[in-house]
């Protein structure tokens, strides 16, 4: 059986993090599903391409890989956040941040469960649990998938970075200073 180098694995999996989609080649790494200390090797069937941030989450238990399955030549993975991981609206600490810092936190959290409170165009406050889909920092906004929406075809919501009131991500509630 052919053994792959980490770089070959990265190319095999489209040069992006399996969990969050990060595609900066310098930030990518290869994770062995069965760890080296347990006899895991760098073979294609035991590898996932991850970014540094998600790789750290795997090793600290925030992301748990339950298994790897094969189907019609494509490789499918069954992955979930473990029960001890905080959900999008749970937090253990609070911090005050500027609007710019809140926007940077949102932009830096692709495919991570989060909650965000912001002002809609009509002036009403909107609180949403979701995940960042498409940051548009030059336009001052981000597209966030509303995970509580019943409408499966129209779940994208635009969050104007200037109107963020607070954001919960990775167990921290960031409240914008007034």
N, C-alpha and C positions, 0 to 999 in steps of 0.2 A: 504494500500500500504506500502511495506517495506521501511524503511528509512535506508540509508547506512551511515557508518562512512567514513571519508576521506580516511582512509587506505583501506577500502573495495573497494572504488571506484578506487583507484590506482591499486589494484589487478585486478579488473574487466576490466580495460583498459590496460592490459599487462604491467603495471608498466613502462610506458614511456610517455613522454610529447606528447600530440596530435599534437602540432605544429612542434617541432624540433626533436623529437625522443629521447631526453635526458632520460637515464634510471638509473641514480644514484638515488636510492630510497630516500636518504636524501635530494635531491634537488627537489623532486616532491611535488606537492600541488594539491588541488582540487579546481576548479573554478565553481561557480554557474553561469549558463548562465543567468538566471533571478536572479539578485542580491538580497541579503538578505533584503536590504532596500526597495526593491520593492515586497517583499513577496516570493522571491525565496527560495526553500528549498533544502536540501541535498538528493534529490531523484535521482535515476539513470538517469531519463529523463532530469534532469536539471544540469547534471554534466559533466565536462571535466577534465581530468588529464592534468596538465601543470607543467612545471618546473618553478622555481622561476623567471627566466628571462622572459619567455613568459607570465607568469601570470602578471608581471609588465607591459608588452607591452599591454595586454588586458585592464588593468585598466588605462593606460595613453592614450589609443586610437590608438596605433600603429597597433594593430590587432583588427579587429571588427568582431564579430560573428553575421551573418545575420539571421541565423535560424538553427534549428535542424530538420532533417527529418528522417522518419523511412521507411525501405524497407526490406521486407522479413526477418524480425527478426533481421537484422543487423541495427546498428545505423549509419546513415550518417549525416555529418555536411556540411553545406555550409558556408565557411569561406573565407574572403579575407582581404587584406590590404586596409585600407580606403584611400580615395583620398588624404587626407592631409599628408599621409605618403610619405616619399621620396622614389623614385624608386632606382634601383641598380646603376644608374649613376648620381644621383643628390646628392649634398652635400652642407652643409652650413658652414662648417669650414674645415680647413686643418691643419694637424699635421705632423711633421717630426718624423720618427721612425727608429729604426735599422732593419736589415733584420730579426733578431730573433723576434722582436716585431711584424713585419708584418706577419711572419709565425704564431705566436701565435694568432693574430687577425683573420687570415683566419681559423685556426683550431677551434677557439672559436665561429664560426658563422655558425653552421649547419642549413640548410634550411632557411637561411636568404638571401634575394636578395642582390647581391654584384656585383661589377665590379673589375676586376683584370687585371693588365698589367704585363707581364713577358716575359722572353726571351725563345724562343723555342730552341730545340736542334740545329737547323741550324743557330742560331744566330739572327734570325729575332724577332722583338717585336710582341707580340700577346696581344690584348686587348679583354676581354671577359666579357659579362654579364652572370651571372649564380648563382648557389647556391652550397655550399659545400655538397658533398654526402658522401665521405669517407676520413677522415683525416688519413694519414699514417706518423705521426711525427717521428717515429724511422727511416723511410726511407727518411725523408726529403722532402716529397711530399704529395699532396692531390689530390683526384679525385673530379673534379668540373663539374657539369652538365652545358653544354653550352645552355642557354635558347634561344639563337638566331639561333641555328642550325636548318636547314630544315630537316636534317636526324634524324628522330624520334627514330631510332634503335641504333644509334651510337652518342650519345650526350656527353659522358663522355670524359673529357680532363684532362690530368695529368699536374699539376702545380708544378714545382720544387721550393721549398721554397727559395733556394739560388738565384733564378733569378727574384724574385718579384721586380718590379719597384715601383708600387703603388697599393693601394687597397681602394675601396670605400665601406663602410659598415655602416649602421645605420646613414647616413647623414654626415659622416666624411670621408675626403680623407686623407689617410695615405700614405705619400711619403717616400720612403726609402732614408735615408741620404747617400750622395755619398762620 
